[in-house]
């Protein structure tokens, strides 16, 4: 099955610069969204370096994808593609960390990173931070990633409720980021995909304004129109952060 993705990033209405980045390669089947953080434009550097490093590493290790597609989902081939994407994110982590170590103005920079690698009838997902990946299938929407934030952890532990989380002053505190150290724990998973599946990868500048119930009708518009409408919606509701959306259609 082929995958077709369209992406766009917008500075929003309040920020002076855009620290989001995305990359998409329909031939490789790779789609990545990153939301950088750090002063002196360091967030821009972190996110851009991260997405480019992930693409480069996936391309160089593409034999794992070819093995998966020719042999099918065996224990070894599944482990191989998951390891490929995880290693790509770890390489991005090391790259961003090393750049920051060599430039005092960029010390402490980092980025979220959400990646989707679509293959014949499966996809691999990698996640660090609070950018998200949603799947729309047969009229239903599923959030495939878990936010690595202090508030999400508090909700999971039963310390606070979902309602309290929405009002928490700590809701932007990230517990995992690419590049803030030289290693990061990466969540990976492999899922089956089917004709007609649609994915939304987005930074929190979009999902912070978006109701899950709005995702299905938006994505049925097709990738081009959906990306435009989603960014317009976030801006119309305040646009307090950079906004990035990548919509991918399978089939």
C-alpha positions as CSV (number, residue, x, y, z in Angstrom):
1,X,0.0,0.0,0.0
2,X,1.2,3.5,-0.8
3,X,1.2,6.4,1.6
4,X,0.6,10.0,0.7
5,X,1.3,12.8,3.1
6,X,1.0,16.5,3.1
7,X,2.4,18.8,5.8
8,X,2.5,22.4,6.8
9,X,3.9,24.4,9.7
10,X,2.7,27.9,10.8
11,X,4.2,30.4,13.2
12,X,0.9,31.0,14.9
13,X,-0.3,34.4,16.2
14,X,1.8,35.0,19.3
15,X,5.3,33.6,18.6
16,X,8.2,35.6,17.0
17,X,9.8,32.4,15.5
18,X,8.7,28.9,14.5
19,X,10.4,26.2,16.6
20,X,8.4,23.4,15.0
21,X,9.7,21.3,12.1
22,X,8.4,18.4,10.1
23,X,9.7,16.2,7.3
24,X,7.9,13.8,5.0
25,X,9.1,11.4,2.3
26,X,6.3,9.6,0.5
27,X,8.8,7.3,-1.2
28,X,10.3,6.1,2.0
29,X,7.0,6.3,3.9
30,X,8.4,8.4,6.7
31,X,6.6,11.3,8.4
32,X,8.0,13.2,11.4
33,X,6.9,16.2,13.5
34,X,9.1,17.9,16.1
35,X,8.5,20.8,18.5
36,X,11.7,22.4,19.6
37,X,12.5,24.2,22.8
38,X,15.3,26.4,24.0
39,X,16.3,30.1,23.8
40,X,18.3,32.0,21.1
41,X,16.6,30.1,18.3
42,X,17.9,26.8,19.7
43,X,14.5,25.2,19.5
44,X,14.5,25.8,15.7
45,X,17.9,24.1,15.5
46,X,16.9,21.2,17.6
47,X,13.7,20.3,15.7
48,X,15.2,20.7,12.3
49,X,18.3,18.7,13.1
50,X,16.2,16.0,14.7
51,X,13.8,15.5,11.7
52,X,16.7,15.5,9.2
53,X,18.7,13.0,11.2
54,X,15.8,10.6,11.6
55,X,15.2,10.7,7.8
56,X,18.9,10.1,7.1
57,X,19.1,7.2,9.5
58,X,16.0,5.5,8.2
59,X,17.2,5.8,4.6
60,X,20.6,4.4,5.5
61,X,19.0,1.4,7.4
62,X,16.2,0.9,4.9
63,X,17.2,-2.8,4.5
64,X,15.2,-3.5,7.6
65,X,12.1,-2.2,5.9
66,X,12.8,-4.2,2.8
67,X,13.2,-7.4,4.9
68,X,9.9,-6.7,6.7
69,X,8.1,-6.2,3.4
70,X,9.5,-9.3,1.7
71,X,9.3,-11.7,4.7
72,X,6.2,-10.2,6.5
73,X,5.8,-9.5,10.2
74,X,8.0,-12.1,11.9
75,X,9.5,-11.6,15.4
76,X,12.8,-10.7,13.8
77,X,11.5,-8.3,11.1
78,X,9.2,-6.5,13.6
79,X,12.1,-6.1,16.0
80,X,14.2,-4.9,13.0
81,X,11.9,-2.1,11.9
82,X,11.2,-1.0,15.5
83,X,15.0,-0.9,16.2
84,X,15.6,1.1,13.0
85,X,13.2,3.8,14.0
86,X,14.3,3.8,17.6
87,X,17.9,4.0,16.6
88,X,17.1,6.9,14.3
89,X,15.5,8.9,17.2
90,X,18.5,8.0,19.4
91,X,20.8,9.3,16.7
92,X,18.8,12.6,16.6
93,X,19.1,12.8,20.4
94,X,22.9,12.4,20.3
95,X,23.2,14.9,17.4
96,X,21.1,17.6,19.2
97,X,22.8,17.0,22.5
98,X,26.3,17.3,20.9
99,X,25.4,20.5,19.1
100,X,24.2,22.0,22.3
101,X,27.3,20.9,24.2
102,X,29.5,22.8,21.7
103,X,27.5,26.0,21.7
104,X,26.8,27.6,25.1
105,X,23.9,29.6,23.7
106,X,22.2,26.4,22.7
107,X,22.9,24.4,25.8
108,X,19.8,22.7,27.2
109,X,17.9,22.7,23.8
110,X,15.7,19.8,22.9
111,X,12.6,18.8,20.9
112,X,9.6,16.5,21.0
113,X,9.5,14.0,18.1
114,X,6.7,11.9,16.7
115,X,7.5,9.6,13.8
116,X,5.4,7.3,11.5
117,X,7.1,4.8,9.2
118,X,4.5,3.3,6.8
119,X,5.2,0.0,5.1
120,X,3.2,-2.4,3.0
121,X,0.5,-3.3,5.5
122,X,2.0,-2.1,8.8
123,X,3.4,1.0,10.3
124,X,5.9,1.7,13.0
125,X,5.5,4.6,15.4
126,X,8.1,6.3,17.6
127,X,7.3,8.9,20.3
128,X,9.2,11.3,22.6
129,X,7.4,14.3,24.2
130,X,3.9,15.6,23.6
131,X,3.5,15.9,19.9
132,X,0.9,13.4,18.9
133,X,-0.1,10.8,16.2
134,X,-3.8,10.0,15.7
135,X,-5.3,7.3,13.5
136,X,-8.7,7.7,11.8
137,X,-10.2,4.4,10.7
138,X,-13.8,3.7,9.7
139,X,-15.2,6.9,11.2
140,X,-13.4,6.5,14.6
141,X,-10.3,8.3,15.9
142,X,-7.6,6.8,18.0
143,X,-4.7,8.6,19.8
144,X,-1.8,6.3,19.2
145,X,0.8,8.1,21.2
146,X,1.1,8.9,24.9
147,X,2.2,12.4,26.0
148,X,5.4,12.5,28.0
149,X,4.4,15.4,30.2
150,X,4.2,15.9,34.0
151,X,0.4,16.3,33.8
152,X,-0.1,13.2,31.8
153,X,1.9,11.2,34.3
154,X,-0.1,12.7,37.2
155,X,-3.4,11.7,35.5
156,X,-2.0,8.2,34.9
157,X,-1.0,7.8,38.5
158,X,-4.4,9.1,39.7
159,X,-2.9,12.1,41.4
160,X,-5.1,14.6,39.5
161,X,-8.2,14.2,37.3
162,X,-8.5,15.0,33.5
163,X,-10.4,18.2,34.4
164,X,-7.7,19.3,36.8
165,X,-5.1,18.5,34.2
166,X,-6.7,20.9,31.7
167,X,-6.3,23.7,34.2
168,X,-2.8,22.7,35.5
169,X,-0.1,25.4,35.3
170,X,2.4,22.5,34.6
171,X,0.7,21.1,31.5
172,X,3.6,22.2,29.3
173,X,6.3,20.5,31.4
174,X,7.9,17.8,29.2
175,X,9.3,14.7,31.0
176,X,11.1,13.4,27.9
177,X,12.8,15.3,25.1
178,X,15.2,14.5,22.2
179,X,18.6,16.2,22.9
180,X,18.3,17.4,26.4
181,X,20.6,14.4,27.3
182,X,22.6,12.1,25.1
183,X,20.0,9.3,25.5
184,X,16.2,9.2,25.7
185,X,13.7,6.5,26.2
186,X,11.7,6.1,23.0
187,X,8.2,4.5,22.8
188,X,7.8,2.4,19.7
189,X,4.9,0.2,18.4
190,X,4.0,-1.6,15.2
191,X,0.4,-1.6,14.0
192,X,-1.5,-3.0,11.1
193,X,-2.7,-0.5,8.5
194,X,-5.4,-0.7,5.8
195,X,-6.6,1.1,2.7
196,X,-8.4,4.3,3.8
197,X,-6.6,4.8,7.0
198,X,-5.6,8.4,7.7
199,X,-3.0,9.6,10.2
200,X,-2.6,13.1,11.8
201,X,0.8,14.0,13.2
202,X,0.8,17.3,15.0
203,X,2.5,19.5,17.6
204,X,0.7,20.7,20.7
205,X,0.1,24.0,19.1
206,X,-2.6,22.1,17.1
207,X,-3.9,19.4,19.4
208,X,-4.1,21.9,22.3
209,X,-7.0,23.5,20.4
210,X,-8.5,20.5,18.8
211,X,-11.3,18.3,20.0
212,X,-11.0,14.6,19.1
213,X,-14.5,14.7,17.6
214,X,-13.3,17.3,15.1
215,X,-10.5,15.1,13.7
216,X,-12.6,12.6,11.7
217,X,-14.5,15.2,9.6
218,X,-11.3,17.2,9.1
219,X,-9.3,14.3,7.8
220,X,-12.1,13.1,5.4
221,X,-11.4,16.3,3.4
222,X,-8.2,14.8,2.1
223,X,-4.6,15.7,3.1
224,X,-4.3,19.1,1.4
225,X,-7.5,20.6,2.6
226,X,-7.3,19.0,6.1
227,X,-3.9,20.5,6.8
228,X,-5.1,24.0,5.8
229,X,-8.3,23.7,7.8
230,X,-6.5,22.4,10.9
231,X,-4.0,25.2,11.0
232,X,-6.7,27.8,10.4
233,X,-8.7,26.3,13.2
234,X,-5.8,26.5,15.7
235,X,-5.1,30.1,14.7
236,X,-8.8,31.1,15.0
237,X,-8.8,29.7,18.5
238,X,-5.8,31.8,19.7
239,X,-2.7,30.5,17.9
240,X,-0.6,30.9,21.0
241,X,2.0,28.4,19.8
242,X,3.6,27.3,16.6
243,X,1.3,24.9,14.7
244,X,2.3,21.9,12.7
245,X,0.2,19.3,11.0
246,X,1.1,16.3,8.7
247,X,-1.8,14.3,7.3
248,X,-1.1,10.9,5.8
249,X,-3.5,8.8,3.7
250,X,-3.0,5.1,3.1
251,X,-4.1,3.5,-0.1
